[in-house]
Each structure stands twice: as C-alpha cells, then as structure tokens.
Amino acid sequence: MSQSNTTSPAAVSEGASGGIKKPACDNCKSRKTKCDRGSPCSSCVAAELDCRLTRRAPEKRQRILISNRYDEAMENVDRSLQQVTGALQKLLQISERSQSSPRSQGSPAASVSNNPPDVIGALEGYRGDSSFNAHVQRVTAALRNAATGLEGGLGDVPVNETLAATQMIEEAATSQDVTPAPTSTTPPAFPQPQYLELQDRRLPPLEQVLRILRLAQTEKQSFFMDVPIINEPDFGDLCQKVYFAVNDYSILAWAVVNAGLLFLFNGLRKDNYGQIGVDDSDIQAHAQLLTANIEAALQSLRLIQEPSFEAIRAFAILIHFCLKMGRNSVAWFLVASASRMCIDLGWHRLPNHIDDTEMVMKRNLFWHIYIWDKGMAFTLGRSPSIHQYDVVTKRPTLPRDYPAAPAYLHAGFIEFSIITGEMYMQLFSAAAQLAPRETRNDKAKAFATQLMNVNANLQQALQDMPYDVRETFKVINLYLDIITKCLTTIAYRVIPCDQTNPNPLKCSFECVQAARQALCAIIQADEAFGAQNPDGWSRFLNLLFNTVPFTSFIVLAGNTIASSSSEDLALLSAAVLAIKPIANSGAPGKKLFDVCKAFYQFASFSVARQVTESATVYQQAIPTTAFTNTQVTSYGHIMAPQDWDTVMDEFELGDGAGDLASFMEPYMPFNWQV
C-alpha cells in the first residue's frame, strides 16, 4: 500500500516545533502569493481553498569516489595560479620602478604614427620650362598682356572675358593634380604600416640624454659640425617628441633621434664621461642599442616617400650613418631618393632674393644632398641625379649659414662636389669618351690644376686659423686633403704615360706622384688619430672611400710592379696597415682590404724577384703556378688580362662583388681610347 506525499499543514506544524522551518503551502506556491505558513494559511482561508502541503521525496545520497588524478589536477591548477600571481607581482614591481626611475625608456610602436603619406593623392611638385604647365603659363601671360594692352589681334572678344578665361586656365593649370581617394569598399592599395619592428624597442636612459643635450648647448659636439643640417634646438625638440610622446611622431623623427644620439655618444670625449654619467661599456651598449633601432627604421621606410623637408633631412642623416657603417648600397639609395625629392620640391631653383630662416634651411639642405649626390655618383661611376647646369640656387652664405665651423671647410666641400660633377661629365661620361684624346688630356690637366689650387687655398686658410681651431677641425681638413689627392690621381689617370713603349702597368709621372701623395695623406691621418680611435678611423675610411674611389692604391701598385720600386712598396705596405680597420666594418670594406692586400703581395713578390736572384724563399708563400705565364704580349690596357688574372688567381670575391667596384673600378679605364 502506497503512502501519499501530501500532508496537511497541521501535521507539518507539529514538526515545526522541533525546529524545522515550515515551507509555503502548495496553493501559495502555484499562485505565487505570500504564505504566512499558518494552519491553514490566511491566503487559503480567504480563497476558500483546501490548504495542503506536498513534501518532496528525499533524494538518496551517493558516494563519489575521487581518484588520484583529480588531486594532481588540482595541484597543477594551484601551481599555475601561483605562477600567474608571481608574474603579475613582477610586472607591478617593474612598472613601479619605471615610474620612479628613468633608467629604462621604452618606445611603444603606438607612438609612431601609423598614418602613411597620401601616396595616391601626392602632389605633382616642381614643373620645369619644358613641361605642359610652363607652356600654358607662357601663353596665358601673353593673352593677359594682350588683353590689358588692348593689342594683340584678339578681334571682337571682350577684354573682361579674355581676362576671366586666362585666369580660369591658370587656375586649372597651376592646381595640383590630386587623385581623390577611393570611396568604395575596396581595400587601399597601400595598407597602413604598423611598424612591428619598432615594438618593445628602447632608448638610452632619459637622464643621460638630457645631460648630453645640455652639454651640446655649451660645448659644440662633432655631430652638429659633421652634419650641419640640424642644430641643437631642433634636435632637442625631436628628442622631446620621442621621449615624451604626447602625440604620435613619424618614423622619420624616430630615425633622426636614434641616429643623432648615436653620433653624440660616439663623439663624446672621455673627459665628459663623468659629466654625462657613462663609461666605455655604457657607450658601447648605447651604440649597439641605437644601431639596432636605426636598422629597424631603415627596414620600415616606404619605397614611395612623399617629398618634404622632414623626409630629406632624415634621409641626409641616415646617409651619414650608412656611409660611416659601410652600407654604401643603402646610402646610394637614400642619396638618390633625397636628390629626387629636392628636384620634386624645386629646391634646385630656389629664389635667391629671399633669405628668411626657412629659405636658408632649404638652401643648406639642398647643397648638403648635392655634395653626396656628386660624391657617391662619381665613386660608383653613375650619373648624378642633380646636374649643375640646371641649378640656379645660390650657394650658402658663409659664414652666416654655417656658424658652427670655419667657412672654408663647407666652401671646400661644395667646390669639390661641383668639380667632381664636371669631371664626370667631361672626362668619363659616354659623350666625353667620344671626344678626341688631346681634348680629354687638356681637360684632365685643367681639372688637376683646379683641384690643387682649391686644396692649396684650404690649407692656407687652415694655417691662418688659431691653434685650437686647427686642432678641432684637423680631421675634416685631412679628409679634404685626401679627397683632393685622390681626385687629382683620377684626373691624371686619363693622360697616358709619356714614355716610349711604356709598360702597360705604368701611368704618367703626374699620376704616380699624385697617388704617392694620396697614400701618404692616408698614412698621416692614421697616425694622427687612427691608432687612438680604431672605430672612428674605420668610420672615417668608410666615409672617405664612398666619396672618392681608392684608385690611388691601384695606380701605385701597378707602378711598383713595373718599376720594382722598394720605396713605393714600403708605401703600399704602410697603406695596407692603415686601412686594415675597414675590413671589420662590413663586406665592402673587407673586399677592399683583401684586394689591396692581394695587390701588395703581388707587388712584393715582383720587387723581390727583381732585387734578388733567389726567389725560392718568396715563392714558398705564393704558389709558383700563379706566376708561370710569362708570355709577353702588346696590350693597349693599363693592366693586361694576364696580369689581372695572375693577381686574382684563387682570390674569390664572392657575392656582391659589384660593391667592390665602387671603390676602385669606375675611373681605371684599361683602354687609352676610353
């Protein structure tokens, strides 16, 4: 017999006295009304219902068996939570330390502006006299003059209508051709860069940067003399934008700040280390950090960069960095891009009657790019982007525009760049090589004389300076002196040897003498500061050999082989030792050093074979098979193919041998007809 689960409230009330809380009755639960838990309750009495209470059947208790895996899983969860808690505590501690101490300065990628330049709607830029706009302007000017003068055969056309028409034509012609941005849902052709390479990159400590910026306000630093296109206040403003990124800054500003700080720390004198709070290890660490930041910025530069003052200035500073680091291929790309930007902005034809601050800055920056465009183009044997015959922008006013350094230094750089451009056009261009031999010889002699006169004036100007000024700018002066002698060697290189049936390895007496002077100048510069600062000397050599080809060494090596001169051999040996630090600067520098060393070894063997009758001792170091070809053939070349093959036997240039040619080959024509 089954038992009912429904009981009366009275029965429940009997058990309520035992401490069991009485539940609500069934009617109140179903009607969702408040039950006073009476027997019967007041709600049921008012509704005249039978107050009843149904009790649920008790659930059977079940025993759950927990295995050992459950305990292990709980322990793993506990350990994971402890690790997460520890990591969060470390992050909080690091955050507190970074807020209280400026020792570590981060630079989040979000601070670099992700707004790319408007490539699709970029402005057309400068248009010259041969352009469509120039012809339109000339015709409209003629129409306007004819209309205002009531002359010119316009017939019955009203003057006002003519002027209105010319104004409309001018507005249409002078308006910048800007393609509107696409309004469709098609994704843009140039997605916005996110600069992932710049995430989590740091900068040197803010406190040390502030100290070195304050030092630059009181003592002139070499960076602002070597790169005179930016001054201390402007660089300080850029540092403030990057270190205190209230607003987004461009990747160009990031590159300028990192490159500028790198040059400032590298150029810091040891007697200022205590004032800045750094030592040699700090300088080395900062240099590695900043170099990595600059390399990342170079990788992030856009192929299509909108021309602007900021872009050209940033490229100019990056050019200086790449040249000193032996990155001549990247430097040439930056030089070509900056040169084209200058032309696009019309800086090669700036008005000469305006001398406000903005115009002076543009003019100085243009000539700075002009110098590197001529120098690197001449070194690589390529046509420059900026041609002197199309330049009307006046040169900087000295010393007003360059107050940081003696005026003659900047005048010398500009003068040499102009001469270099003319030398390429009149001696080595395709059109110049078709000129008669006598014409080229006369031009080569004229260029050599001009170069020596400029250098003589520079050296005299240096001697007239006070002693402290001479010591401050001694390195720059040696740099210009070496450039002069190397360029003079190249100019005389065009003139053939005046001897009867000369050895194909010999050049004219003037050329060999200029080559000797160039190598002596390099050795003198190495003795002056190379031994004290090997890294700085390596950067000096990279800068030098990207400005002028190192043809002087090859000329003297050939003359040494042909004449068996012990004096020239000693000079070659000293020159090889002087340029040895460049071998550690990069692949192009190593190839240059290896080739010069190979030429010296061959010259040493040749001289030794002529001086002594026993060549066995010298042939132990060099395989005898390398010099077995003794056939004499008449060649019209400076270095016969057999001689070149002998020198380069088993000498592997490897990949990128084209970079090596930029140091030597362009101005060593092997044929007198070239």
C-alpha positions in Angstrom: 0.0 0.0 0.0 1.4 3.3 -1.2 1.7 6.2 1.1 0.7 9.7 0.0 3.3 12.5 -0.1 0.6 15.2 0.6 0.1 16.2 4.2 -2.0 18.8 6.0 -0.4 22.0 7.4 -1.3 20.9 10.8 0.8 17.8 10.6 3.7 20.0 9.5 3.1 22.4 12.3 3.6 19.6 14.7 7.1 19.0 13.5 7.8 22.7 13.3 8.1 22.9 17.0 11.1 20.6 16.6 13.0 23.4 14.8 12.1 22.5 11.1 11.2 25.6 9.1 7.7 25.2 7.7 7.5 25.7 3.9 4.8 27.5 2.0 1.7 25.6 1.0 1.0 24.3 -2.4 -1.6 26.9 -3.3 0.6 29.8 -2.4 3.4 28.3 -4.4 1.3 27.9 -7.5 -0.4 31.3 -7.2 2.9 33.0 -6.3 1.5 34.7 -3.3 3.0 35.2 0.1 2.2 32.5 2.6 2.1 33.2 6.3 2.7 29.4 6.9 -0.4 29.2 9.1 -2.5 26.1 9.6 -4.4 26.8 7.4 -2.7 29.9 6.0 -4.7 33.1 5.6 -4.4 33.1 1.8 -6.2 29.7 1.5 -8.8 30.8 4.1 -9.6 33.9 2.1 -9.8 32.0 -1.2 -11.8 29.2 0.4 -9.2 26.6 -0.7 -8.0 23.5 0.9 -4.6 24.4 2.4 -2.3 21.5 1.8 1.5 21.0 1.7 3.3 18.4 -0.5 6.6 17.1 0.6 9.2 16.0 -1.9 10.6 12.6 -1.7 14.1 12.6 -0.1 17.0 12.2 -2.5 19.3 9.3 -1.9 22.8 10.2 -1.1 25.5 8.9 -3.4 29.2 8.4 -2.6 31.6 9.9 -5.2 35.0 8.3 -5.4 37.8 10.8 -6.3 40.8 9.4 -8.0 44.5 10.5 -7.6 44.3 12.3 -10.9 41.9 14.7 -9.5 44.3 15.6 -6.7 47.1 16.0 -9.2 45.0 18.2 -11.5 44.1 20.5 -8.5 47.8 20.7 -7.6 48.6 21.7 -11.2 45.9 24.4 -11.1 47.3 25.7 -7.9 50.8 25.9 -9.2 49.6 27.7 -12.4 47.8 30.2 -10.2 50.9 30.8 -8.2 53.0 31.4 -11.3 50.4 33.9 -12.7 50.3 35.7 -9.3 54.1 35.9 -9.3 54.3 37.2 -12.8 51.7 39.9 -12.1 53.6 40.9 -9.0 56.9 41.2 -11.0 55.1 43.3 -13.6 53.8 45.6 -11.0 57.2 46.0 -9.5 58.8 46.8 -12.9 56.0 49.3 -13.6 56.6 51.0 -10.2 60.4 51.1 -10.8 60.0 52.6 -14.3 57.7 55.3 -13.0 60.1 56.2 -10.1 63.4 55.9 -12.1 64.3 57.0 -15.7 66.9 54.3 -16.2 64.9 52.5 -18.9 62.9 54.3 -21.5 60.5 52.4 -23.7 59.2 53.5 -27.1 55.9 51.7 -27.9 55.1 51.3 -31.6 51.8 53.0 -31.0 53.7 56.3 -30.6 54.9 56.1 -34.1 52.2 57.5 -36.4 50.5 54.8 -38.5 49.2 57.3 -40.9 51.1 56.8 -44.2 51.7 59.6 -46.6 49.0 60.2 -49.1 50.7 58.4 -51.9 47.6 58.2 -54.1 46.9 61.9 -53.8 50.6 63.1 -53.7 51.3 66.5 -55.2 52.9 66.8 -58.6 55.7 69.0 -57.4 58.1 71.2 -59.4 57.5 71.5 -63.2 60.2 72.9 -65.4 60.2 75.1 -68.5 59.7 72.1 -70.8 56.5 70.9 -69.1 52.9 71.4 -70.2 52.3 73.8 -67.3 55.1 76.1 -68.4 53.8 76.4 -71.9 50.3 77.1 -70.6 51.7 79.8 -68.3 53.6 81.5 -71.2 50.5 81.5 -73.5 48.2 82.8 -70.8 50.7 85.5 -69.9 50.7 86.6 -73.5 46.9 86.6 -73.6 46.7 88.7 -70.5 49.2 91.2 -71.7 47.4 91.5 -75.0 44.0 91.9 -73.3 45.2 94.5 -70.8 47.0 96.5 -73.6 44.1 96.2 -76.0 46.5 94.9 -78.6 47.4 91.6 -80.0 44.7 91.0 -82.5 42.0 89.5 -80.2 39.3 90.7 -82.5 35.9 91.3 -81.0 36.4 89.2 -77.9 35.7 91.4 -74.8 38.6 92.2 -72.6 36.9 91.1 -69.4 36.0 87.7 -70.9 39.6 87.3 -72.0 41.0 88.0 -68.6 38.5 85.7 -66.9 39.4 82.9 -69.4 43.1 83.3 -68.8 42.5 83.3 -65.0 40.5 80.1 -65.3 43.2 78.5 -67.4 45.9 79.5 -64.9 43.9 78.1 -62.0 43.3 74.8 -63.9 47.0 74.5 -64.8 48.5 75.5 -61.5 46.2 73.4 -59.4 47.9 70.3 -58.1 46.7 67.1 -59.7 45.4 65.1 -56.8 43.6 61.9 -57.4 40.7 61.6 -54.9 40.9 58.7 -52.5 38.7 55.7 -53.4 35.3 55.8 -51.7 34.4 52.2 -52.4 34.8 49.3 -50.0 37.9 48.1 -51.9 40.8 47.8 -49.6 43.5 50.5 -50.2 46.4 49.6 -52.4 48.9 50.7 -49.7 47.9 49.4 -46.3 48.7 51.4 -43.2 52.1 50.2 -41.8 52.1 49.1 -38.2 55.9 49.2 -37.7 56.0 45.9 -35.8 59.8 46.1 -35.9 59.7 49.0 -33.5 57.7 47.3 -30.8 59.4 46.9 -27.5 62.4 48.9 -28.6 64.1 51.0 -26.0 66.2 54.2 -26.0 69.1 55.2 -23.8 68.2 56.5 -20.3 66.5 59.8 -20.3 68.7 61.3 -17.6 71.9 60.7 -19.7 70.2 62.0 -22.9 69.2 65.2 -21.1 72.8 65.7 -19.8 74.3 65.2 -23.3 71.8 67.6 -24.8 72.7 70.2 -22.1 76.3 69.6 -22.9 75.7 70.3 -26.6 74.2 73.7 -25.6 77.5 74.7 -24.0 80.2 72.7 -26.0 79.9 72.2 -29.7 79.6 68.5 -30.5 81.1 66.9 -33.6 77.7 65.7 -34.8 76.4 69.2 -35.4 79.6 70.1 -37.3 79.7 67.0 -39.4 76.0 67.1 -40.2 75.3 70.9 -40.3 71.7 70.5 -41.5 70.3 70.2 -38.0 71.0 72.4 -34.9 70.9 71.7 -31.2 67.4 73.3 -30.5 65.7 71.3 -33.4 67.3 68.1 -32.3 66.3 68.7 -28.7 62.7 69.2 -29.8 62.7 65.9 -31.7 64.1 64.1 -28.7 61.3 65.6 -26.6 58.6 64.4 -29.0 60.0 60.9 -28.9 60.8 60.6 -25.2 57.6 62.4 -24.1 55.2 61.1 -26.8 52.1 63.2 -26.0 51.3 62.9 -29.7 52.3 60.4 -32.4 55.6 61.1 -34.1 56.7 59.9 -37.5 59.2 57.2 -38.2 61.4 59.9 -39.7 61.6 61.6 -36.3 62.4 58.2 -34.7 65.3 57.7 -37.1 66.7 61.2 -36.7 66.7 60.9 -32.9 68.3 57.5 -32.8 71.0 58.5 -35.4 71.7 61.8 -33.7 72.1 60.1 -30.3 74.4 57.5 -31.8 76.7 60.2 -33.2 76.5 62.2 -29.9 77.5 59.2 -27.7 80.2 58.0 -30.1 81.6 61.5 -30.4 81.7 62.2 -26.7 85.1 63.0 -25.3 86.4 60.9 -22.4 86.8 63.9 -20.2 83.0 64.4 -20.4 82.1 60.8 -19.4 81.8 61.8 -15.7 79.5 64.7 -16.5 77.2 62.5 -18.5 77.4 59.6 -16.1 78.7 57.0 -18.6 81.8 54.8 -19.1 83.1 52.9 -22.1 80.7 50.0 -21.5 77.8 52.3 -21.4 78.8 54.0 -24.7 79.2 50.6 -26.3 75.8 49.4 -25.1 74.1 52.6 -26.2 75.8 52.3 -29.6 74.5 48.8 -30.1 71.0 49.7 -29.0 70.8 52.8 -31.2 72.3 51.0 -34.2 69.7 48.2 -33.9 66.9 50.9 -33.8 68.3 52.6 -36.9 68.5 49.4 -38.8 64.9 48.6 -37.9 63.9 52.1 -39.1 65.7 51.6 -42.4 63.7 48.4 -42.9 60.5 50.3 -42.3 61.0 53.2 -44.7 58.5 53.3 -47.5 59.6 52.9 -51.1 57.3 55.8 -52.1 58.0 58.7 -49.7 56.3 62.0 -50.1 58.8 64.8 -50.6 59.1 67.0 -47.6 61.7 68.9 -45.6 61.4 66.3 -42.8 62.0 63.4 -45.2 65.0 65.0 -46.9 66.6 65.9 -43.6 66.1 62.4 -42.2 67.5 60.8 -45.3 70.5 63.1 -45.1 71.3 62.0 -41.5 70.7 58.3 -42.4 73.1 58.7 -45.4 75.8 59.8 -42.9 75.0 56.8 -40.8 75.1 54.3 -43.7 78.3 55.7 -45.1 80.1 55.5 -41.7 78.9 51.9 -41.2 80.0 50.8 -44.7 76.4 50.4 -46.0 77.2 52.1 -49.3 74.4 50.4 -51.3 71.7 51.6 -48.8 73.4 55.1 -48.7 73.2 55.4 -52.5 69.5 54.5 -52.4 68.9 57.2 -49.8 71.0 59.7 -51.8 69.1 59.1 -55.0 65.8 59.3 -53.2 66.7 62.6 -51.4 68.0 64.1 -54.6 64.8 63.3 -56.4 62.9 64.9 -53.5 64.9 68.1 -53.8 64.1 68.2 -57.5 60.4 67.4 -57.0 60.2 70.3 -54.5 62.1 72.7 -56.8 64.9 73.3 -54.4 67.4 73.4 -57.3 65.7 76.6 -58.4 65.0 78.4 -55.2 64.7 82.2 -55.3 67.9 83.9 -54.5 66.5 87.2 -53.3 64.8 85.6 -50.2 67.0 85.0 -47.2 64.5 84.2 -44.4 65.1 81.3 -42.0 63.0 78.8 -43.9 64.7 79.5 -47.2 68.2 79.3 -45.7 67.4 75.9 -44.2 66.1 74.6 -47.6 69.1 76.0 -49.4 71.6 74.5 -46.9 69.9 71.1 -47.0 69.8 71.1 -50.8 73.6 71.7 -51.1 74.2 69.0 -48.5 72.4 66.5 -50.6 74.1 67.9 -53.7 77.5 67.1 -52.2 76.6 63.5 -51.5 74.9 63.1 -54.9 78.0 64.1 -56.7 80.4 62.3 -54.5 78.7 58.9 -54.5 77.7 59.1 -58.2 81.4 59.7 -59.0 82.5 56.9 -56.8 80.0 54.4 -58.3 80.6 55.6 -61.8 77.0 56.6 -62.3 75.2 59.7 -63.5 74.1 62.0 -60.7 70.5 63.0 -60.1 71.2 66.7 -59.8 73.0 68.4 -62.7 74.9 71.6 -62.2 73.7 73.1 -65.5 70.2 73.1 -64.1 71.0 74.6 -60.6 70.2 78.2 -60.0 70.0 78.0 -56.2 72.8 80.1 -54.8 75.4 78.6 -52.5 75.2 79.1 -48.8 76.3 82.5 -47.5 79.5 81.8 -45.5 80.0 82.0 -42.6 76.4 83.2 -41.8 74.7 80.0 -42.8 77.3 77.7 -41.2 78.4 79.4 -38.0 79.5 76.1 -36.3 82.6 75.5 -38.4 85.1 77.6 -40.4 83.5 78.7 -43.6 86.3 77.5 -45.8 85.5 73.9 -44.9 82.0 74.0 -46.2 83.1 76.0 -49.2 85.7 73.3 -49.9 83.1 70.5 -49.8 80.8 72.4 -52.2 83.7 73.3 -54.5 84.9 69.7 -54.7 81.4 68.4 -55.4 81.0 70.8 -58.3 84.4 69.9 -59.7 83.6 66.2 -59.3 80.4 66.6 -61.3 82.1 68.4 -64.1 84.9 65.8 -64.2 82.4 63.0 -64.7 80.6 64.9 -67.4 83.7 66.0 -69.3 86.1 63.0 -68.7 84.1 59.9 -68.0 80.6 60.2 -69.4 79.7 58.4 -72.6 79.7 61.6 -74.6 83.1 62.6 -73.2 84.7 59.3 -74.1 84.0 60.1 -77.8 86.0 63.3 -77.7 89.5 63.5 -79.2 92.3 62.3 -77.0 94.0 65.7 -76.9 90.8 67.4 -75.8 90.4 65.0 -72.9 94.1 65.4 -71.9 93.8 69.1 -71.8 90.6 68.9 -69.7 92.2 66.4 -67.3 95.2 68.8 -66.7 92.9 71.7 -66.2 90.9 69.7 -63.6 94.0 68.6 -61.8 95.3 72.2 -61.6 91.9 73.4 -60.3 91.8 70.7 -57.6 95.4 71.6 -56.4 94.6 75.3 -56.3 91.4 74.7 -54.2 93.4 72.5 -51.8 96.2 75.0 -51.5 93.7 77.7 -50.6 92.1 75.4 -48.0 95.5 74.5 -46.4 96.5 78.2 -46.3 93.1 79.1 -44.7 93.8 76.4 -42.0 97.2 77.8 -41.3 95.7 81.2 -40.7 93.4 79.8 -38.0 94.2 79.8 -34.3 95.8 76.6 -33.0 92.8 75.4 -31.1 90.6 75.8 -34.3 93.2 73.9 -36.3 93.2 71.0 -33.8 89.4 70.9 -33.7 89.0 70.6 -37.4 92.2 68.7 -38.2 90.3 65.5 -39.1 88.0 67.3 -41.6 90.9 69.1 -43.1 92.8 65.8 -43.6 89.7 64.4 -45.2 89.5 67.2 -47.7 93.3 66.8 -48.4 93.0 63.1 -49.1 90.0 63.7 -51.4 92.0 66.3 -53.3 94.9 64.0 -54.0 92.7 61.0 -54.9 90.7 63.2 -57.4 94.0 64.5 -58.8 95.2 61.0 -59.3 92.0 60.1 -61.2 92.2 63.3 -63.4 95.9 62.5 -64.3 94.8 58.9 -64.9 93.2 59.9 -68.2 96.6 61.1 -69.5 98.7 58.2 -70.9 102.3 57.6 -70.0 104.7 59.7 -72.0 107.4 57.1 -72.3 108.1 55.3 -75.5 106.6 51.8 -75.5 105.6 52.1 -71.8 104.8 49.1 -69.6 101.0 48.6 -69.5 101.1 48.9 -65.7 102.7 52.4 -65.7 100.9 55.7 -65.7 102.1 59.2 -66.2 104.6 60.7 -63.8 102.0 63.2 -62.5 99.5 60.4 -61.9 102.0 58.3 -59.9 103.2 61.3 -57.9 99.6 62.2 -57.0 99.0 58.6 -56.0 102.0 58.7 -53.7 100.7 61.9 -52.1 97.3 60.4 -51.6 98.7 57.3 -49.8 101.0 59.5 -47.7 98.0 61.6 -46.6 96.1 58.5 -45.6 99.0 57.2 -43.6 99.4 60.7 -42.0 95.7 60.7 -41.0 96.1 57.2 -39.5 99.0 58.3 -37.4 97.1 61.4 -36.3 94.0 59.7 -34.8 93.6 56.2 -36.2 95.6 54.4 -33.5 93.8 56.3 -30.7 90.3 55.6 -32.1 90.1 52.5 -34.4 86.3 52.5 -34.6 86.3 56.2 -35.5 89.1 55.6 -38.1 87.1 52.8 -39.6 84.1 55.1 -40.0 86.4 57.8 -41.5 87.6 55.3 -44.1 84.1 54.2 -45.0 83.1 57.8 -45.4 86.2 58.6 -47.5 86.0 55.6 -49.9 82.3 56.3 -50.6 83.2 59.8 -51.5 86.1 59.1 -53.8 87.4 55.8 -55.4 90.6 54.4 -54.0 92.2 54.3 -57.4 95.5 55.8 -56.0 96.5 52.4 -54.4 96.0 50.5 -57.7 97.9 53.1 -59.6 100.9 52.9 -57.3 100.7 49.1 -57.1 100.9 48.9 -60.9 103.8 51.3 -61.0 105.6 49.3 -58.2 105.2 46.1 -60.2 106.5 47.7 -63.4 109.4 49.6 -61.8 110.3 47.3 -58.9 110.5 50.4 -56.6 111.3 49.4 -53.0 110.2 52.9 -51.8 106.8 52.5 -53.3 106.5 49.0 -51.9 107.1 50.3 -48.4 104.4 53.0 -49.0 102.0 50.3 -50.1 102.8 48.3 -47.0 102.1 51.2 -44.7 98.9 52.0 -46.6 97.6 48.4 -46.2 98.2 48.6 -42.5 96.5 52.0 -42.3 93.2 50.8 -44.0 93.1 47.4 -42.1 90.4 48.5 -39.7 87.9 48.9 -42.6 88.0 45.1 -43.0 85.8 44.7 -39.9 83.2 47.3 -41.0 81.3 45.2 -43.5 81.5 43.1 -46.7 82.5 46.0 -49.0 85.3 47.2 -46.6 86.6 43.6 -46.3 86.7 43.1 -50.0 88.5 46.4 -50.5 91.1 45.5 -47.9 91.5 42.0 -49.4 92.1 43.3 -52.9 94.6 45.9 -51.7 96.4 43.2 -49.7 96.5 40.9 -52.8 98.0 43.7 -54.9 100.6 44.4 -52.2 101.6 40.7 -52.0 101.9 40.6 -55.8 104.0 43.8 -55.9 106.1 42.4 -53.0 106.8 39.2 -55.0 107.6 41.2 -58.1 110.1 43.5 -56.4 111.7 40.7 -54.5 112.2 38.7 -57.7 113.9 41.7 -59.4 116.1 42.6 -56.4 117.5 39.1 -55.6 118.3 36.3 -57.9 117.0 33.7 -55.4 113.2 33.8 -55.5 112.7 30.5 -53.8 112.2 32.0 -50.3 109.4 34.2 -51.6 107.8 31.6 -53.7 107.1 29.4 -50.7 104.3 31.7 -49.5 102.8 32.1 -53.0 102.3 29.1 -55.4 104.7 29.2 -58.2 101.9 28.2 -60.6 100.3 31.5 -60.0 103.1 33.3 -61.9 104.1 30.8 -64.6 102.6 32.8 -67.5 105.5 34.8 -68.8 104.2 35.4 -72.3 104.8 39.0 -73.4 102.0 40.5 -75.5 101.4 44.0 -76.5 98.2 45.4 -74.9 96.6 48.7 -75.1 95.5 48.3 -71.5 96.8 49.7 -68.3 96.8 46.2 -66.7 96.9 43.3 -69.2 94.4 40.5 -68.7 97.3 38.1 -67.8 98.5 40.4 -65.1 94.9 40.8 -63.7 94.3 37.0 -63.8 97.7 36.5 -62.1 96.8 38.9 -59.3 93.3 37.5 -58.8 94.3 33.8 -59.1 92.4 31.9 -56.4 91.1 35.1 -55.0 87.4 34.7 -54.6 85.4 38.0 -54.4 82.2 36.2 -53.5 78.7 37.6 -53.8 78.3 41.3 -54.0 81.5 41.9 -55.9 79.8 44.8 -57.6 80.1 46.7 -54.3 83.8 46.4 -54.6 83.9 48.0 -58.0 82.6 51.2 -56.4 85.9 51.7 -54.6 88.3 51.0 -57.5 87.0 50.3 -60.9 85.0 53.3 -62.3 88.0 55.6 -63.0 90.6 53.0 -64.0 89.9 52.8 -67.8 92.0 49.9 -69.1 91.9 51.2 -72.7 93.6 54.5 -73.8 90.6 55.1 -76.1 88.2 55.3 -73.1 
